[in-house]
């Protein structure tokens, strides 16, 4: 009888351990986000973790503080913990060394929203159509400046900003915008004040308009210097700004200049940050581009799940970058499979798009002010 009780006790303990292990979740997905000073990355990290846990995975998020050695250590920690997949929003191509370590360990790596350049050690990249982001930014300026009816005898004046040169997306944003703006510049109805790269391939001039690590203080200082020098004797009609954080910094610099207190230049943006949405509603920032990162996070976890389960890749709402778009997946060492979601242009006329999508549900007001 004692033997039977002992066996039953062992079985009960084993069953309890199995339930306990099951409760701890499935395979680990390590989520490495680049920073927190651009607000969207904290939203991305939280959304990715939530989506992974919905599918039964364990998920851990780390933020790299815009420091590549820090991010590399975080990724190595994921590998030590036995992660089966990594979702990496990289800081620079310096992450390639730990991606190579992941490949040696047969850990799936998905580049998230930023391509991991100079690496042949991963196969998947998921992002938005970032060339189209730039196209949408420029289209908002074409409409806002009424360039179709503008005259070369009285051209509209614009200055150009670009994102971080360590972020491959910054080149696509800029090139997409210039694809739209160059015909108007060449016709003489739009004139660039300050450095003027016709494309990101003009490395020297692109570097002059780039904003290292997407830092708002860098953009504000450059705008202040431009207003005191190249744009001192003119009034700017527009600023091509690559994201909302930089757009608000540029507007701060303009508001401090008496010349712009009555009328601010039209300033573009990206990421649909709540503060910029309020700024658009109040007639300050002109436009932003909405990239529904909740949808991107959901798509990234669908991709990770299908890769880990060796299923055919089928991501609702995403297209595989092929043809002219294939270059988006070029790491410099190989073409990875790049899956693209569509961005949406936002102006004062359609602010409710983000509210209706639940994009501001982390706000106490839930975006109500934007709809009134």
C-alpha positions in Angstrom: 0.0 0.0 0.0 2.8 2.4 0.9 4.5 1.6 -2.4 1.3 2.4 -4.3 0.9 5.7 -2.4 4.5 6.6 -3.1 4.0 5.9 -6.8 0.8 8.0 -6.8 2.7 10.8 -5.0 5.4 10.8 -7.6 2.9 10.9 -10.5 1.1 13.7 -8.8 4.3 15.7 -8.4 5.2 15.0 -12.0 1.8 16.1 -13.3 2.1 19.3 -11.1 5.5 20.0 -12.6 4.1 19.6 -16.1 1.3 22.0 -15.5 3.7 24.4 -13.9 6.1 24.3 -16.9 3.2 24.7 -19.3 2.0 27.7 -17.3 5.4 29.3 -17.9 4.7 29.5 -21.6 6.3 28.1 -24.8 9.5 29.0 -26.6 11.2 32.3 -25.8 11.1 35.1 -28.3 13.6 37.8 -27.6 12.5 41.3 -28.6 15.3 43.9 -29.0 14.1 47.4 -29.6 16.5 50.3 -30.3 15.6 53.0 -27.9 12.8 54.7 -25.9 13.4 58.4 -26.8 11.3 58.0 -29.9 7.9 57.1 -28.3 6.8 54.6 -31.0 9.5 52.0 -29.9 8.0 51.6 -26.5 4.6 50.9 -28.1 6.2 48.5 -30.5 7.9 46.6 -27.7 4.8 46.2 -25.6 2.7 45.2 -28.7 5.2 42.6 -29.8 5.3 41.1 -26.3 1.6 41.0 -26.1 1.1 39.4 -29.5 3.8 36.7 -28.7 2.2 35.8 -25.4 -1.2 35.6 -27.2 0.2 32.8 -29.3 1.6 31.0 -26.2 5.2 32.1 -26.4 7.3 33.5 -23.7 8.5 37.0 -24.6 11.0 39.4 -23.2 11.6 43.0 -24.4 14.8 45.0 -24.0 15.6 48.5 -25.2 19.1 49.4 -26.4 19.2 53.1 -25.4 20.5 53.9 -29.0 23.7 52.1 -28.0 24.7 49.2 -30.2 27.1 47.4 -27.7 24.2 47.5 -25.2 21.8 46.0 -27.7 24.3 43.3 -28.6 24.6 42.3 -24.9 20.9 42.2 -24.6 20.6 39.9 -27.7 23.4 37.7 -26.4 21.4 37.4 -23.1 18.4 36.2 -25.1 20.6 33.6 -26.8 22.0 32.4 -23.4 18.4 32.1 -22.2 17.6 29.7 -25.1 15.5 32.0 -27.3 14.2 30.3 -30.4 13.5 33.5 -32.3 14.7 37.1 -32.2 12.8 40.2 -33.4 15.4 43.0 -33.8 14.8 46.7 -34.4 18.5 47.4 -34.8 20.4 50.5 -34.0 23.3 50.1 -36.5 24.8 47.4 -38.6 27.0 46.6 -35.6 24.3 44.2 -34.6 25.4 41.9 -37.4 28.0 40.1 -35.2 25.3 38.8 -32.8 23.0 38.0 -35.7 25.8 35.7 -36.9 25.9 34.1 -33.4 22.1 33.5 -33.6 22.5 31.9 -37.0 25.2 29.6 -35.7 22.7 28.6 -32.9 20.0 28.1 -35.5 17.9 30.9 -34.0 15.5 32.6 -36.4 16.1 36.3 -36.7 13.5 38.8 -38.0 14.6 42.4 -38.7 11.9 44.6 -37.5 11.1 47.9 -39.3 14.8 48.5 -39.9 16.9 46.3 -42.1 20.0 44.7 -40.6 22.6 45.9 -43.1 25.8 44.1 -44.0 24.6 40.7 -42.9 23.8 37.5 -44.7 22.9 35.6 -41.6 19.1 36.1 -41.5 16.2 35.7 -43.9 13.3 37.9 -42.9 12.5 41.6 -42.6 9.1 43.1 -41.8 8.4 46.8 -42.1 6.2 49.4 -43.8 6.6 50.5 -47.4 9.1 53.2 -46.3 9.7 54.6 -49.8 5.9 55.3 -49.8 6.3 57.0 -46.4 8.5 59.6 -48.1 6.1 59.8 -51.0 3.2 60.6 -48.7 5.2 63.2 -46.8 6.0 65.0 -50.0 2.5 64.7 -51.4 1.2 66.5 -48.4 3.5 69.4 -49.2 2.6 69.4 -52.8 -1.1 69.9 -51.8 -0.4 72.2 -48.9 1.9 74.5 -50.9 -0.4 74.2 -54.0 2.7 73.5 -56.1 0.6 72.5 -59.1 -0.4 76.1 -59.6 2.8 77.8 -58.1 4.9 80.1 -60.2 8.6 80.0 -60.8 8.6 83.8 -60.5 7.6 83.4 -56.9 8.8 79.9 -55.8 7.9 78.3 -52.5 10.9 77.8 -50.2 11.7 74.5 -48.4 14.5 73.2 -46.3 15.3 69.5 -46.0 15.9 67.2 -43.0 16.7 63.5 -43.0 16.7 60.8 -40.3 19.7 59.0 -38.8 22.3 57.8 -41.3 22.6 54.6 -39.2 19.0 53.8 -40.0 18.5 52.3 -43.5 14.9 53.5 -43.5 16.1 57.1 -43.4 17.4 56.7 -47.0 14.0 55.3 -48.3 12.1 58.1 -46.6 14.2 60.8 -48.2 14.3 59.2 -51.6 10.6 58.6 -51.7 10.0 62.3 -50.8 12.5 63.6 -53.4 10.9 61.4 -56.1 7.8 63.6 -55.7 9.5 66.9 -55.0 12.3 67.0 -57.6 10.0 67.7 -60.6 8.7 70.8 -58.8 12.3 71.8 -57.9 13.4 71.4 -61.5 10.5 73.5 -62.8 11.6 76.2 -60.4 8.3 76.4 -58.4 10.0 75.0 -55.3 13.4 76.2 -54.1 15.6 74.4 -51.5 17.2 76.6 -48.9 20.3 75.0 -47.3 22.0 71.7 -48.2 20.3 70.0 -51.2 21.0 66.3 -51.9 18.9 65.2 -54.9 18.9 61.7 -53.4 20.5 59.9 -50.5 23.2 58.7 -52.9 24.7 62.2 -52.6 26.5 61.1 -49.4 28.2 64.4 -48.5 25.0 66.5 -48.7 22.8 63.8 -47.2 25.1 63.7 -44.2 24.6 67.5 -43.8 20.8 67.1 -43.5 20.9 63.8 -41.5 20.0 63.7 -37.8 22.2 61.3 -35.9 20.2 58.8 -33.8 17.0 60.7 -34.5 17.8 63.2 -31.7 15.4 66.1 -31.3 18.0 68.3 -29.9 20.2 67.8 -32.9 17.4 68.8 -35.3 16.4 71.8 -33.2 20.0 73.1 -33.1 20.4 72.6 -36.9 17.1 74.4 -37.5 18.2 77.3 -35.3 21.5 77.6 -37.2 19.7 77.5 -40.5 17.3 80.3 -39.5 20.3 82.4 -38.5 22.3 81.7 -41.6 21.0 80.2 -44.9 17.4 81.2 -44.2 18.1 84.5 -42.4 16.8 86.7 -45.3 13.9 84.5 -46.4 10.8 83.1 -45.0 10.5 79.3 -45.3 7.2 77.9 -46.6 7.9 74.3 -45.7 10.3 71.8 -44.0 10.6 68.2 -45.0 11.0 66.5 -41.6 11.3 62.7 -41.5 9.4 62.0 -38.2 7.3 63.6 -35.5 10.0 63.9 -32.8 12.1 65.9 -35.2 9.1 67.8 -36.6 8.2 69.2 -33.1 11.8 70.1 -32.4 12.0 72.0 -35.8 8.7 73.8 -34.9 10.1 74.8 -31.5 13.0 76.5 -33.3 10.6 78.3 -35.7 8.3 79.5 -32.9 11.3 81.2 -31.2 11.9 83.2 -34.4 9.6 86.3 -34.6 9.3 85.9 -38.4 7.3 82.7 -37.9 5.0 83.7 -35.0 2.2 84.6 -37.3 2.6 81.7 -39.8 4.6 78.5 -39.3 6.1 76.7 -42.3 4.4 73.4 -43.3 6.3 70.7 -41.5 5.8 67.0 -42.2 6.3 64.1 -39.8 5.9 60.3 -39.3 4.8 57.9 -36.6 1.5 59.7 -35.6 2.8 60.4 -32.1 0.0 61.8 -29.9 1.7 65.2 -29.3 2.1 65.6 -33.0 -1.5 64.7 -33.6 -2.5 67.5 -31.1 -0.1 69.8 -32.9 -1.8 69.0 -36.3 -5.2 69.6 -34.7 -4.0 73.0 -33.4 -2.7 74.1 -36.8 1.0 73.8 -36.1 2.5 70.6 -37.5 1.1 70.1 -41.0 1.1 66.3 -41.5 2.3 63.0 -40.2 2.3 59.4 -41.6 0.5 56.8 -39.7 2.2 53.4 -39.5 -0.1 51.2 -37.4 2.6 49.6 -35.3 0.0 47.4 -33.6 -0.6 45.8 -37.0 3.2 45.6 -37.6 3.7 43.9 -34.3 0.9 41.4 -35.0 2.3 40.7 -38.4 5.9 40.2 -37.0 4.6 37.6 -34.5 2.6 35.8 -37.2 5.8 35.7 -39.3 7.8 34.4 -36.3 5.2 31.8 -35.5 5.1 30.5 -39.1 8.9 30.4 -39.3 9.3 28.5 -36.0 6.5 26.1 -37.1 8.0 25.8 -40.6 4.6 26.8 -42.1 4.2 28.7 -45.5 4.5 32.4 -44.9 1.1 34.1 -45.2 0.7 37.5 -43.4 -2.6 39.2 -43.8 -2.2 42.8 -45.0 1.4 42.4 -46.0 3.0 42.0 -49.4 6.3 40.5 -50.3 8.7 43.1 -51.7 9.3 42.1 -55.3 10.1 43.9 -58.5 10.9 47.6 -58.0 10.4 47.2 -54.2 12.8 44.3 -53.9 15.7 46.7 -53.1 14.0 47.3 -49.7 15.2 43.8 -48.7 18.8 44.4 -49.8 21.2 44.0 -46.8 24.2 44.7 -48.9 25.2 41.1 -48.7 21.9 39.4 -49.7 18.2 40.0 -50.5 16.1 38.9 -47.5 12.4 38.3 -47.8 10.9 41.7 -47.0 7.2 41.9 -46.0 5.6 45.4 -46.3 2.6 47.0 -44.8 1.0 50.2 -46.1 1.3 53.6 -44.3 -1.4 56.3 -44.3 -1.0 60.0 -44.7 -2.6 62.0 -41.9 -3.6 65.7 -42.0 -6.0 67.8 -40.0 -8.8 66.3 -42.1 -8.5 62.7 -41.0 -7.0 62.6 -37.5 -9.8 60.3 -36.5 -8.1 57.4 -38.4 -5.7 56.8 -35.6 -8.3 57.2 -32.9 -10.7 54.8 -34.6 -7.8 52.3 -35.0 -7.3 52.4 -31.2 -3.8 53.8 -31.6 -4.1 56.1 -28.6 -5.8 53.6 -26.2 -2.9 54.1 -23.8 -4.0 57.7 -23.3 -6.6 58.5 -20.6 -8.5 60.6 -23.0 -8.3 57.9 -25.7 -7.9 60.5 -28.3 -11.3 62.1 -27.7 -9.8 65.6 -28.0 -8.7 64.8 -31.5 -12.2 64.1 -32.7 -13.7 67.3 -31.3 
